[in-house]
């Protein structure tokens, strides 16, 4: 699950949810209270309406009772004492009913109208009674009571009862409605509360888990790394602050791992280079012959440094040029045979520049370097390093190495190569000195031999012969001649053929 | 990402708010609806017109019928059209036809002549106007209901009251109405059946005086002369009993004979007040009119009624 919300937003969300839940419950509770208030109002109003109707009926029954007792006792005084006040009372109640604002009565206008009309009719006939009585027509009054008032009274009671029943059922209906509403609210509050608690618990658990889980992952990763397992990474499960933290942690670990491994490889390659230098060094120390020295150095450097090519130019001060003297492998030898000379002042040569500047030159991408001088036998050269061979302050030549990789030569390699070059130069210088010394001693020995032979010679010819032969041997020249000049222009020069033997004999 | 999720958060919040509002308004709507439904029941009823045809408005009895009908019509919001038949059967038929043409929604007919009115009732039937008869029935046509006093019960009431006042024993006379009329038959039957339950009371004479006061006087004078031992008289109407009282007074017997009449006319009430008449069984003409209109109203509004609707009677005594 990839969460899009940050921790802050998640917490804000939970609080919002709780507040909303609280609001909903409060609102429903308010409605519940309102509904309960409505119920109380309904009941009170309903009971008012029923009371009003009961009162009305009782007033009439009192009036009716008075009429009956009036006709039974024939006491005219009852008219003023009871009948008139009761009639007035009834009329007042009737007026109140007519203008009633009670909902349960207003809701039934037809029934109310019937009741009011019946009451009016009753009153009309009730009014006829006193006049009949005062005229002494008691029987007429009785007739009015029996034939008019009593039938109407039946209707009146029915109408009151009907209205009473309607109002009563209205009250019942209101009560039942209120109860239903309240039941619904109660169920709703209950459901919302339970549901809200469950939802809140789930969300809280999920949120907690969403925070603690990445933390646990991160902690486990950190522990593993502390114990040395740099390949361990924290699992990024969210896009929140913790996700960012885990990402940063991983990046940091990555960098740490990279730098450690690169450091190790650098140390390794440095060690290998030093080993190579040591190997080359120990080899060149034992070589005193210049040509072999250069050849072996080329081969060794190429082999031990795992290079594409290595060759050595020697400096010819007379020509002011660099002459290819030794090259690694078959290609190197072939190039040496072909002969290759680079003028020191040549602008288009890395080797020449190294000689000119007396400093090592590195070109790590030859295709980008205008001064690179390509050679058809070395098509794969990508980077090149040239180090001057300097001994006792004199430039002897240039060591030139090439790689088929771009950016192969670092500053470390350069200094190594310079070191190697100076060693080679010293060795070269030593070898040259040795050769010179050996040649000198050999020459002196030859001179000694010649001298000895001359001393043992008995004739001039023998002396000359021996001299020429020994000189030719010593100088390793194909042709030796001695020209003798006499002051009297006598030429005693032997023919060339005569003295060629010495050379032949070598 | 942050912007996006914040937007989502707001959206979620607004959805919850909207739901909350819906909940609140939903509840208040319900309250409103409750009030509305209780008020919307009031409908304006169409005004009904009912024709009332009375046989004779010179008779106070029918004036009372008219008054009662008018009060009920006013109460029920019915327009009442009243026609006076002036005891003229032909005139009444014309009036029925006029009312059919008006038109009216229902007809309350108090026939002058139960036979002559039949074609008019049939015409009303043809026009789909329900017909009700009051006090007097018709011999034909479709009549939804007949509204009249419960004469059988009235006769029984008279018998009971009379018996109480003569100590459940004695010889009595019954003056009958016009032979063959339903009033005379029913009142006589109710009276006779009730009297039969008193073993010591004997009806010595049953004779018709044709509902007439003068005839009642002559008939009773003869009966009194023939049967001096009688102690009480019941007549099928007040006119005959008033005639009988006159005869008794002339014979000097008014004080020791109990008289019970039927109808409760003004003369009878006066006679009760003066002590000449013991009691009369009063019809309730106003109640007849009221019930007539109420029955028509009920039928027109889709209700069902009995084909005979008896109207109670009342014993009027001093």
Interface residues (C-beta under 8 A of the other chain):
Chain A: X4 X5 X6 X9 X12 X13 X16 X17 X20 X23 X24 X27 X28 X31 X38 X103 X107 X109 X113 X114 X117 X118 X121 X124 X136 X137 X138 X139 X140 X142 X143 X146 X147 X148 X150 X151 X152 X170 X177 X181 X239
Chain B: X1 X2 X4 X5 X6 X8 X9 X12 X13 X16 X17 X20 X23 X24 X27 X30 X31 X34 X38 X39 X41 X42 X68 X71 X74 X75 X76 X264 X266 X269 X270 X272 X273 X282 X283 X284 X285 X286 X287 X290 X312 X314 X315 X316 X317 X318
